[in-house]
Amino acid sequence: MTNRLAQAKSLYLRKHAENPIDWWSWCDEALATAKTQNKPIFLSIGYSSCHWCTVMEGEAFSNLAIAEYMNANFLPIKVDREERPDLDSIYMQALQMMSGQGGWPLNVFLTPDDLIPFYAGTYFPVEPRYGRPGFLQVLQAIHHYYDTEKQDLSERKTAILESLLTGAVLQQEGITESQDKQLLHNGWETSTGIITPTQYGNSFPMIPYAELALRGSRFLFPGSASERSRYDSKQVCTQRGLDLALGGIYDHVGGGFHRYTVDPTWTVPHFEKMLYDNGQIVEYLANLWSLGVQEVAFERAIAKTVQWLKREMIAPTGYFYAAQDADSFSDPTEVEPEEGAFYVWSYSELEQLLTPEELTELQQEFTITPEGNFENKNVLQRRNAAKLSETVENTLAKLFAIRYGAAPESLETFPPARNNQEAKTGNWKGRIPAVTDTKMIVAWNSLMISGLARAYAVFQQPEYLELAATAANFILDHQFVDGRFYRLNYESEPTVLAQSEDYAFFIKALLDLQACSPEEKNWLERAIAIQEEFHEYLWSVELGGYYNTSSDASQDLIVRERSYMDNATPSANGVAIANLVRLALVTDNLHYLDLAEQGLKAFRSVMSRAPQACPSLFTALDWYRNCTLVRTSAEQIQSINSMYLPSTAFVAVSKLPEGSLGLVCQGLKCLAPAQSLEKLLQQVQQSQVRG
């Protein structure tokens, strides 16, 4: 017996279709029903590749006693956070206010008449354990509180709503543009500190922080020990790249990066692979290479990640799938999948599969032991960054063939398992793969497009640009309905109006493609058109910056937020403001620069108060203060664009002053025409640090 979610397009929602809980999706009918019946709403938000979301689905949400009580006393609603990041953001803020921490699954209780949260948590076990109450106990306590403590409930709701509204407005604190130099220094120093290796906790890629730290490595800030500070920043950024390319977070056999590791040594990952992480990491490693940190492990990690994309993550129509689960089945008879089963290796298995010589050499390069490093099995982690020998690469290819059932060179595509049933019943010649969420998300595709575009600029691999352009063209051809931009695509059907991150990230992707193909006018023209729609529907005239959702798609939100915080992905406003500066440079339209100035003004107070929250806004500030335009031939752009010039835009021109190679403009002024490539690069480098 299935519930309403059986008809949902979202893989995450369909995973709950056989729960005994009478789930609704977030819709007007569900909200109206809760209000009519005066039932508090139980809102549960998660995503398909979330491990603890999967655990709670199989435990609490499948429990008959819990379902009976839930259905009688609450209106249960399931939301895929990847479909509605605006809802997720609001209620995650509420959870953090109440508990001081966040995470998924996000489980929130709302009053039905106004949708204000009054209690929230993450994973709840069926029975009390891990220091957490049993879920039925929680439901009973919440129901009793809702029925008997009306005055306290009213006061609690008022306080939470006031806090959410205050956070959405972002009161100004008198931070002025004259303080921007120190502000930029503080942001760079903070992000450098955040990505400095520690001996504690989980290890996340944190690419927005790493990108800002990398940008800061070109400056000599006053009072920061100058050359020493710049060296330390570059060293820290290099170490972050090595941790990513060598650690267990990277799939050394099949390519692609996992979500994060559960230790400070980058050894044991949470095994899900998210498109947004891979796009950002590819761009970051390419930027490190362009700065001169040319570790062969970086080039290999990018190349193998592109192979993984082509093999497993590209739809026949050319867009990129969203994610692959952490869990998979070792055997089709299993009821529940195991975490990491597709990726890890027992020592006895390796002894059977490999010759003694192959195993010995593999152990010299990777941390492989009889006891393993993850539940008596081995996650492969490299010992050093040197080029792998041909023998080791052949051994890894042998492991690839065991996992996938075919040699790497003969396996161009590997069809996705779209759900657990497909995974268990598929005719797999190797291991049973993790489930792939095949929906198209504009924002995440855009991050991958940008990563591939940057990798093309640095490594000049035409395939990288072709993949990026194909995905961008899919979005341009399929994600506009009646003149409006849409966020998601399920099986060639666009749905859900685009949100701020979709606009901002896709405009950046188009500008990155334009930088790779300066004579191709379509990328810039479409970026300009999409920016116009972005501004019309999401710009805050009163406050500055962009709202998360459009003016005609915010009716079901208790507050209208303007995203400024970076999480696993950059903040929409940080990317959007940087885009405005870039558009001003390549179009000579100063209106974009005015908007960038207004956007920075809107967020300067939070940048000053909490630089650890918003590295992408500091990246935007770097663009604003150090924006540089190079006018030269398309041929020169191809070579210069491979260098690390993070606040530089390019325009291809056919006519230049006689005898000159190019023209460098610093914001609103141009330097003398450069007569040589050496002079041109000198001017660009100087321009990059003038602010």
N, C-alpha and C positions, 0 to 999 in steps of 0.2 A: 504494500500500500504506500503510495507516494503522496507527498504534500504539494503545495502550490509551486514550490521551487523546481519541480520536475520540468516545467516549461521555460525555465530561465535560460538566457543565453550564456550567462556567466558560469564558467567551470566551478568556481568556488561555491556559488549558490547551489548548483546541481549536486555537489558533493553532499549537501544536506537534504536532498529530496526524499530520502528514505528514512529520515528521522521521524520518530513519533510526535515530535513537536509540530504544532500547526503553524509553521513558518509563513510569514508574509514577506514579500519584497517591499522596499521603501516606495510607497505610492500614495496618492491622495486617498484611495479607498481604505488602505490600512490605517492611515492617520485618522480618518473620519470615523472608522469603526471603533478605534480605541477611545476616541472622545465620546462617542455615543454610549458605549458600554462602561465608561469611566474606569477603564483598566489602565494601570501604568504600563508603559511600553518597555519591553525588554529589547534593547537594540544591541545586536551582536555584529561587530565589524571585523573582518579578517581578509585573507587572500589565499589563493589556491596553493601556493608553495610554502605557506607558513606551517612549520612543524607542530607548534603547540595548538594552532587552530585545528589541525588534523587530529591531534590527540583528544581535544575536547569534543570534537564531532563524534569520535568513536566511543567516548566514555559518557560524559554528562548528557550530551544531546541525543544519545541513543538509549538512555535509561528511561524505562516506562514510568516509574514513579515520579521522576523529575518532570517528564513530559505531561503527565496527568495534572500535576500541580501547576505547571507553567500554563497550560492551555486553559485551565479554569480561572486563573487569577491575573494573567498578564496577556498583553498582545505582543507576541514575539515577532521581531523583524530582523531579517538577515540583510547585510549590506556588504558588497564587495568593495573594499577600499580603493581598488584600482579603477572601479567605475565611478566612484563618488569620493575623490580625495577631499572635496570641500566639506562633506559631512564628517569624514574621518578626522580632519584637522580640528574642527570645532569641538568634537567630543573627546578627542585626545587631549586637548587643552584642559577640558574639564577634569579628566582623569588625573592629569598631572597636578592640577590645583588640589584635588582631594587627597592624593596619595603621595605626591612628590616623585612619581615615576610613571613610565608609560610602557607600551608594548602591545602586541597582538597575541591572541584575540583580544579585542577591545569590547568589553561588555558593560553597557550603560543602562541605567534605569531612568526613564523620562516621565514627566507628568504629561498626561494625554492632551490637556487643553492648550499647552503652550510649548511643549517639546523641550522643556528645560531639564537638564540632568540633575539628579539629586543623590545618586550613588553610582560608583563605577569601580571596575576591577579588570583584571586580565584573565588568566587561566584559573578556573575553579575545578578542583577534582570532585569526583562523585562523593567520596568519603574524605573526612578531614585528614590532610597530610601535607607535607612540605611547609608546615606552618600556616596553611590556608584552611578555611572552613569548608565543609562539604557544601556542594552547590544547592542541595535541597534546603539545608539550613539557611543559606543566604536568601533564597527565595521566600521562605517562611518569615524570616525576620523583616525583609523589605516589605512584604505584603502587610504584616502587622503594623509596621511603621507608617506606611501609606494610609492605612485605615484609621489609626488612632492618634497620630501626632501631627495634626493638620497645622497647628501654629508653628511648630518647629520646622515642618516641611516648607511652609511659606517663607520663613526667615532664611532657611538654607538656600532655597531657590533664588531669592532676591540677591543674596550675597554672591552666589555663583554667576548669575546673569550680569550683575554689576562688574564683576571681575572680568568676564568675557568681553563685555562692551568696552571697558577701560583698555584692555589689551588690544582690542581692534582699532581704537582711535590713535594710540601711540602719542601721548602728550609730548609736545616739544619742550626742550630744556635749554634753549638759548645757544646751542652749538652752531657756530657760524662757519662759513666757507673758509675764513682765514685760519681756522684750526685744522684744516684738512690734512696738512702735511704731517702733523703729529698724529692725527687720527689714523692715517694710512700706516704710519709706522707702528702704532699700537695693534692694528689689525693684523699686520704681517707678523709681528713678533708673537702675538697670541696664537695664530694658526701654526706657526713654526713650533711653538711649545706643545700644542695639542698633538701634532704628529710625531713628536720626539718619542722614540721607543721607551716603553716602561716595562716593569717586571710584573704587572698585575692586569687582570681582567681580560675581556675579549679583545680581539683585534679586528677592527673594521677598516675598509679601504679609506673612507673619509676623504674622497677626492676633492671636494670643494675646498677643504682646508689645505690639502697638499698642493693644489693649483695656486692658491694665494701665496703659500710659502715659497713656491717655485718662482712666482713673479717677484717676490721680495728679494730674491737672491741677486737681482741685478742692481740693487740700490746700495748706496753708502749713507745710511741714516746718521744724522748727528747724534752723538752720545751713545752710539750702539757698538762701540769698538770697531767700527768701520769694516776693514777687510776681514777681521776675525768673524764678525757677525755675518757677513755675506758668505764666508766659507762655511760656517756652521749651518746656515740655512740650506745651502746647496747639498751639503753632506747629509742632512736630515732628509731632504727630498730624495736623494739618491738611495738612501737606506729604505725609504718607503717603497720605491720602485723595486728594489731587490727583494724585499719581503713579499711583495705581490708576485713577482715573477718566479721566485724560487720556492716560496712557501707551499704548504698544503692547501692553501686557499686556491691555488691554481691547479687545474687538472692536467698534469704533465703527460698523461696518456692520450686524452681526447681533445684537449684544448678547452678554453673558457674558464672563467673565474667563478668560484663559489661566492656566497653572500658575505661570510665573515668567518673567523675562527673563534673557537671557544676558549682560547688560551692566548697569552701574550707572545708566544713564540711562533705564531703563524702556522701552526702544525695541523690541528684537527678542525676542519671546517664544519659549519652548518652547510649541508651539501647542496642546497638549492642554488640554481644559477639564474640570476636576474638579468634581463637585457640591459637595464639602466646601469648596473655596475659595470658590465663589460664595455659598454660604450664609453663611459667615463675613464675607465682604466686604460683602454686603448689610446685615447687622446692624451692621457697623462704620460704614458710610457713613450709615446711619440714625441711629446714635448721635451721630456728628459733627454732623449736621443738628440733632438735638434739643439739642445743647450750644450751638447758635447759629451754627455754621459752615455757613451755608446757601448753599453754592455750587450754582448751577443744574446744574453738571456732575454733582454727586452724585445729584440727583433723576433726571436723565436716565439715568445709568448704572444705577440701580436699576430704573427703568421698562423700559429696553431689555433688561435681564437677565431680568426677569419675562416679557417677550415671548419671549425665547429659550427659557426654560423651557417655556412653554405650547406653543410651536411644535415643539420638538425633544426635550424632556427629560421629558415626562410620559407615562406609560403610560396606556392607555385606562381602567385601573382606578384611576388617580389618584396612584400613587406616582411618585417621581422616578428617572430612570435614573442610573447611576453616573458615566459619563464619556464623553468623545469623544476619539478619537485625535489625536495631533499630525500624523500623516502621512495623506496622501490621494493619489489618483491624478489626474494631469492628463489622462490618456488611458487608456481601458479596455484598451489593448494593452500597457500597461506591466507589467513583472513585479513591481516593488517600488514602493510609494507614495513620494511625496516629502514632506518635512517642510514644513508650512505651505501646501501648494499650494491649498487651499480658500480661504485668507484673503488672500494677497498679490497685488499688482498691479504689472505692469511699466508703465513710463512710456509706452511705445508703445501699450500696451493702453488706458490711460486717455485718450491722445490720440485714439484711434479711437472710444471709447465716449462721450466727453463733448465738448460744444462748447468752443471756446477760452475763452469766458467762464466756463463751469462749472469748467473745470480751473484757471483762474487764481484763482477765488475759493476753490476747494478747497485750493489751495496756500497761500493766505493763512492758512488755519485748520489745515492739517496739513502734516507734514514729507514732502513729495513732491518727488523730484528725478529727473532723467533717469538718474543712476547708481544710485538706490535706496539702501536701508539694509540689505537682506538678500539676498545673492546676486543682485544687479542688479535686484531687485524692491523694492517699497515696502510696508512695514508702516505703517499709518496711525497717527500719533501727533499729538495736538493741541498747538498752540502756546500756547494760553491757555485760561482757564476761563470766558470770557464765553459768553453764550447764543449758540448757533449760529443763523444767519439761516435764514429759511424756504427761501431758495435753496440753501444748503448742505445743509440737511436733505433737500431734494428730490433733490439730487445724490447723497447717500448712499443714498437710496431707489432711485435708478437703479442704483447699484452692487449694492445688495441684489438687485434684479431680475435682474441679470446672474448673480450668484452662485447664486441660488435658482431662477431661471426664472419668477418671479412677483413682483408688487409686494407690499410688506409688508402692505398692508391686505387683500389677497385671499388671503393664505397663512396660514390659521389653524393648520394642522398640516403638518409636514414629516416624513414617515416615516423611521425610522432605517435606515441600512445596518448590518446586524447582523454582517457579516463582509466580508472583502475581495471575495469572490465576489459578494455582493449589491451591493457598491459598484460593481464593474466592469460588472455586467450590468443594473443598475437603469435604469429609463426616466427619467433625470434631465433636466429641461428646462434646467437651468443647469449648474453645475460638479458634478463627482463629489464627494459629501460624505465627510468622515472617518467611519470606523466608530464606531458608538455601542455602548458596553457597557450593555446593557439590564437588567442585574440590579439588584435592589433591596437596598441596604445600609441597615439601620436607623440606624446611627450617622450616616451621611452625609445620609440623608433628614431626620434630626432637626436637623442643623445648618441645613439649608435651611428647615425649618419654623420654627426660631427666628428666622432672618433675615427671613422673610416676616412673622412675627408682629410683630417689632420695626418693620419698615417700615410695617406697617398702623397700629401705634400712633402713629407719627410723622406719616405722610402721609394716614391715614384713607382709603385706597383699599380698598374692600370686597373686591375681587378678590384682594388679597394674603392676606387672612385666609381667604378661601374655599379657595384653593389649599393653604394650610397645614393647614387643618382636614381637607380631603379626604385629604391624604397621611397625617396622623395617624390618621384613622379607618381607612385601609387597614391600617396597622400593627396597630392595636388589633383589627381584625377577622380578620387573616390570619396574624399572626406568633406566635400562641400555639397550641401543640399539647400536649394532655394536661397543661395547666396550666403549661407552660414556655415561656419567651420565646425566639424564634429570630432569628438575625442576618440571614439572607439570604432572598431570594425569587427563584426562577427560574420564570417562566411560571406563577405562582400556586401554586408549590410551595415552602413554607418549608423551610430546611435550615440546619444548623450552629447549635448553641446560642449564644445571645447572649453576647457578651463585655462586659467592664466598660464600654467606650466606648458600646456599644449601650444598656445600661441608663442610664448617666449622661447621655448626650446626649438620649435620648428623654424621660427624666424632666424635664430642663431644658426641652425643647420643650413638654411638657404644661403645665409651670408658666408658660411664656411665653404659651401660648394662654389659660390661666386668667387671666393679667394683662390680656389683651385683652378677655376675655369674663367679667368677674367674677361674673356671675349664672349662668353655665354651670357646674354642679357636677361634671359628668362628668370634665372634664380633671383636676381635683384628685383626685377619687376614684380614677381609674386611676393617677395618679402615685403615690399612696400605696400602692396594691396592688403596683405594679411595684417600688417601693422595698423592700417587704417581701421579695419574691423575690430582689432584688439582695442584700439583707443576708443572707438565709438561705444563699445558695450561694456568695457571693464575699467576704464580710467576713472579715478576718483577726482572729480573737479574740486571738491572741498578740501581734501586731505593730501592729494598727490599720490602717485603710485597706482598700482593696478589691483583691483579686487580679484579674489580667487575665482569668482563666477560672474557671468554676465548679468546685466540689469534685468533681463527677462527670464532668468533661470535661478532666481534667488528666493522665491516665495516660500520655500520650505526650510529656510535657514533662520535660526534665531539671532545670529549676528552675521554680518558680511565682512569677512576677513580680507586683509591684504598680506599675503604670505611674504615674510622676510627672513624666516629661519631656514637654514640649511639642515637637511637631514641626510638620508642616503643619496638624495638628489639635490641639486642646487636650488636655491630659492627662486621662485618665478620673478620676483621684482629685481633681484640682483642681476639675473640674465637679461631681463627686459630693459633695464637702464643701460647696461653695456651695449645692447642692441641699438638703442637710440643714439648713442654716441657713434657707433659704427655707421649707422644710416646717415647721420649728419655728415660724416666724412666722405662717404662715397656718392652722396647726392647733392652736396653743397646746400642742403636745406637746413637752415639753422633752427627751424621750429623743433626739430628732433632734439637739438642740443638744449633748447629751452625746457623741453619736457624732461630730459635727463637731469637737468639742474633742479627742477621741481621735485622729481622723484628722490634725489639724494637729500634734499632739504627735508622731505617727509620722514626719512629714516635716520638722519644724523644722530638724533638723541639715542636711539637704540644701538647704533653703531658705537657711540661713546660709552654707553652704559653696559652693553653686553657684547663686546667684539667676538666672544667665543660662539655666539649664536648665528652670526651672519657673514661668513667669509665671502660669499658671492657679492654682497653689497660692497665690500672693500675692493673686489675685482672690478666692479662697476666704477668705483671711485678712481681706481688706477686708470681705467680707460678715460674717464673724464679729465683727469689732470695731465695725463701723458699721451693723449690721443695724437697719433701721427698718421699722415697720409702720404703714400708714395705713388707718384704718377710716373710710370715708365712703360716700356714695351711689355707685351704679354710674355715674351721669352725671358726677360729679366725677372719678371714676377715669379715665374716658375722656379727659378733658382733661389731668389731671395726668400720666398715663402717657406723654404725648407729650413730656414734659420729660426732661432727662438726670438721672435719679436712680438711679445704678447699684447702690445697695445697699438699695433700697426695695421692699417687697412691699405688696400692696393686698388688702383684704378689703371686699367690698360689704356694707353693713349698712343696714337700713331704720330702725332706732331709734338715735338719738344723744341725748346730754344736751340738754335744752331750750335752744334758741337757738344751738346749736353747728353747725358745718359738718362737722367731722371730728375724729378723735382720733389723735394721733401717739404711738406707743410706741417707745422707744429700748431695744431689747433686752428687759430684764426690768422696765422702768419705763415708765409713761405720763405724758405731759405734760398740762397743763391743757387742757380742750377748746378747740379753736380756734373763735372766733366769726365769723371771716371767712376768705375765701380767702387774703388777704394774710398773715394770721397763720398759717394752715395751712402755706403754702409756706415761710414764715420758719422755722417749727419743723422742717420736713422738711430744709431746706437745712442748718440748724444740726446736726441729728442726723446728717447724712451725713458730717460731718467731726469728730465728737467723739472718735474713736479715734486 
